Amino acid sequence: MHTANFSGTWRYSREKSNLEIPPPDSAVFVIHHAEPHFHLQRALTAGGKSDTFSIDLTTDGHQVSTRHRDLLVQSRLFWEEDSLVFNSDIARGDEKGTNNVRYKLVEDGKAILAIEHLTSPNLTYSNKWVLVKEEGPGPESHE
């Protein structure tokens, strides 16, 4: 049985992260996790431009298809030991790629370590994101 709960509002820590892409000015992840349901809402800001994305998944590996801008994203979320693994196949026209992220609670649940690997025809990178939990009440349950 999995006991980790990723619910909360999490902010990107530039100091603790190691990105191969240009770092965003800010990134906020809001997660509502009531096993097996998982809702992720992410907002990135870089160079004065904002990008938001949200997705509803279950932790049983069921595939979900969604669109983000001009991308078709087919994602699955599943447990591997104490980590949640988010695998996505991404398509833009005939170009295809993958984005795989392994999420793990660290620092006694006060941070998320996210190891990301993206591979596409024109871009490949690996990132270590550290997201620090905001103090105060977490997000309400999401149905």
Sequence and secondary structure as in RCSB ss.txt:
>XXXX:A:sequence
MHTANFSGTWRYSREKSNLEIPPPDSAVFVIHHAEPHFHLQRALTAGGKSDTFSIDLTTDGHQVSTRHRDLLVQS
RLFWEEDSLVFNSDIARGDEKGTNNVRYKLVEDGKAILAIEHLTSPNLTYSNKWVLVKEEGPGPESHE
>XXXX:A:secstr
       EEEEE TTT B SS   SEEEEEEEEETTEEEEEEEEEETTEEEEEEEEEETB   EEEEETTEEEEE
EEEEETTEEEEEEEEEETTEEEEEEEEEEEEGGGTEEEEEEEEE SS EEEEEEEEEE SS       
